[in-house]
Amino acid sequence: MSSQQVSKILRRTHLYLALFLIPWILIYAISTLAMNHKSRTSKPPLWELASRTPYEGVFPDNATHHTIARQILTSLDLDGAHQASQSKDGAVVIQRFAPIQPIRLTFQPATRELTIERQAASATAFLERMHRRRGFQHPYLLEDTWAFSVDLFIFGVLFWSLSGLWLWWELKVTRVLGALALASGVALFAFFLAVL
Amino acid sequence: MKFTHLNRRIHLYLALFLLPWFVLYGVSSIPFSHGTYFEELDKAKKIPLWKTIAEKSNYEMPPQDDLKAFAERIVRDLGLPLSSSFGAYRQSPTQINVYVYSFWKSSQVKCFLDEKRILIEDRRFRWDHFLTGIHAKGGFEQGGVHDLWAWLIDLVCFGMLLWIVTGLIMWWYLPQTRNWGGLAFAAGILSFALFLWKL
């Protein structure tokens, strides 16, 4: 394969991968800005009561809070990435992760009461949730697909960096100024590594 | 200089200047995304993460109403580097932990309030922690060179937004790539919208 062909493949991959991943670049850039300017004293988002109703479902004997959580979520058509815990009074608290509006469900086994709360809308909380959502720890295909998309973004970042260097080197007229920009960036970064 | 020419140069030179940050955020996202793998890998070594450096009894604890001031007093008292990031959090009603963090070294001071005892510990160096530590560093609360780092993070974010704009302009001026590019662009937006809706 000639260097012209390699160059064309790199250019096209650089471009099309970037076009596909634009929403991810946007969300990571904006959420990083929001998190960088977030005050440590900022309050956590509020929860708004959606409903409080008796729960009619029957659980298997000796059901753990994980089993109870999964059954409640499935019966409400809310199954998906979640975290379940049991408080000292026996209440099962389920945090159903969702990008736009997370849900908190609290089931009281003694009274069989199920309380559903939705997190009040907050742009910064939404951005931070999207930024931090990653990993293959949940047993859901959609979650794994999202985690894969995050890995694809990571691959994209590394690919754009390397292919960008290659494409820069091909443009002979930009070598001097480009080298100056690269060297100053590397020097500044090395300074931070040394002092921070 | 024509607009398209200027557009290409901004895209290129900004990328070259910010390349170290861009590579850092890419590489350091790997241990975040695959945290379990790295934890298991380290656990297999069976080496404790924290090592006790010193212990002091009958230690006069500073006032605890302002945790930032509490941390600063402890850091000064113990001669820990003030140039590092530091802070404190309440571990329990009778324990406050002060953390002192720099890119290369991380320490904590466990303050047992009721026993008037402190325990100073250093964290073993781990490359994945080093990377995630740099990745997570931000904010304008520490002052000095820490704020300069936070400004650079802002610049990286604006750089990413500018790469989108300049990249889209460059794409539009390459008519032969419009169909495939349009398809990639639309597929990205649709996939992302699907994730927002269904996750």
Contacts between the chains, C-beta under 8 A, distances in Angstrom:
chain1	res1	chain2	res2	distance
A	12	B	177	7.1
A	12	B	180	7.8
A	15	B	167	7.5
A	15	B	170	7.9
A	15	B	171	6.1
A	15	B	174	7.7
A	15	B	177	6.2
A	15	B	181	6.4
A	16	B	177	7.8
A	16	B	180	6.2
A	16	B	181	6.3
A	16	B	184	4.4
A	17	B	184	7.7
A	18	B	163	7.7
A	18	B	167	5.5
A	19	B	167	7.8
A	19	B	171	6.6
A	19	B	181	5.1
A	19	B	184	4.2
A	19	B	185	4.3
A	19	B	188	6.5
A	20	B	184	4.3
A	20	B	185	7.1
A	20	B	187	5.9
A	20	B	188	3.9
A	20	B	191	8.0
A	21	B	188	6.0
A	22	B	164	5.8
A	22	B	168	8.0
A	22	B	185	6.6
A	22	B	188	5.6
A	22	B	189	7.4
A	23	B	188	5.6
A	23	B	189	5.8
A	23	B	191	7.9
A	23	B	192	3.6
A	24	B	188	7.7
A	24	B	192	7.0
A	25	B	160	5.5
A	25	B	163	7.4
A	25	B	164	5.9
A	26	B	161	7.5
A	26	B	164	6.7
A	27	B	192	7.8
A	28	B	160	7.1
A	29	B	157	4.5
A	29	B	158	7.9
A	29	B	160	3.9
A	29	B	161	5.3
A	30	B	157	7.4
A	30	B	161	7.9
A	32	B	138	7.5
A	32	B	153	6.5
A	32	B	156	7.5
A	32	B	157	5.0
A	33	B	154	6.5
A	33	B	157	4.6
A	35	B	138	6.3
A	36	B	138	4.4
A	36	B	139	6.2
A	36	B	140	7.6
A	36	B	150	5.7
A	36	B	153	5.0
A	36	B	154	6.2
A	36	B	157	7.4
A	37	B	139	7.8
A	37	B	140	7.1
A	38	B	139	7.1
A	39	B	141	7.8
A	40	B	139	7.6
A	40	B	141	6.3
A	80	B	199	7.0
A	81	B	199	7.1
A	97	B	199	7.6
A	98	B	199	6.5
A	99	B	195	7.2
A	99	B	196	5.2
A	99	B	199	5.3
A	100	B	196	6.4
A	133	B	199	7.5
A	134	B	29	7.8
A	134	B	32	5.9
A	134	B	33	4.7
A	135	B	32	7.8
A	135	B	33	6.0
A	135	B	34	7.3
A	135	B	35	6.3
A	135	B	36	7.2
A	136	B	34	7.8
A	136	B	36	7.8
A	137	B	36	6.4
A	142	B	195	7.7
A	142	B	198	5.8
A	142	B	199	6.1
A	143	B	199	7.1
A	145	B	195	7.8
A	146	B	195	5.5
A	146	B	199	6.0
A	147	B	33	6.7
A	149	B	191	7.1
A	149	B	195	7.2
A	150	B	29	7.4
A	150	B	33	5.5
A	151	B	33	5.9
A	153	B	29	7.8
A	154	B	26	5.5
A	154	B	29	4.7
A	154	B	30	6.1
A	154	B	33	6.6
A	157	B	22	6.2
A	157	B	23	7.6
A	157	B	25	6.7
A	157	B	26	3.4
A	157	B	29	7.5
A	158	B	23	7.1
A	158	B	26	4.7
A	158	B	27	7.2
A	160	B	15	7.9
A	160	B	22	7.6
A	161	B	19	6.0
A	161	B	22	5.7
A	161	B	23	5.2
A	161	B	26	6.8
A	164	B	12	7.7
A	164	B	15	5.4
A	164	B	16	7.8
A	164	B	19	7.6
A	165	B	19	7.7
A	168	B	12	6.0
A	168	B	16	6.5
A	171	B	12	7.5
A	174	B	9	7.2
A	174	B	12	6.1
A	174	B	13	7.8
A	177	B	13	6.4
A	178	B	12	6.5
A	178	B	13	6.4
A	178	B	16	5.1
A	181	B	13	4.5
A	181	B	14	7.8
A	181	B	16	4.1
A	181	B	17	4.3
A	182	B	16	4.3
A	182	B	17	7.0
A	182	B	19	6.2
A	184	B	17	6.2
A	185	B	16	6.6
A	185	B	17	4.1
A	185	B	18	6.1
A	185	B	19	5.8
A	185	B	20	5.4
A	185	B	21	7.7
A	186	B	19	7.7
A	186	B	20	5.6
A	188	B	20	7.9
A	188	B	152	7.5
A	189	B	20	3.7
A	189	B	21	6.8
A	189	B	24	7.6
A	192	B	145	7.5
A	192	B	148	7.9
A	192	B	149	5.7
A	192	B	152	7.5
A	193	B	103	6.1
A	195	B	83	7.1
A	195	B	145	5.6
A	196	B	85	8.0
A	196	B	102	6.2
A	196	B	103	5.3
A	196	B	137	7.2
A	196	B	145	6.5
A	196	B	146	6.8
A	196	B	149	6.1
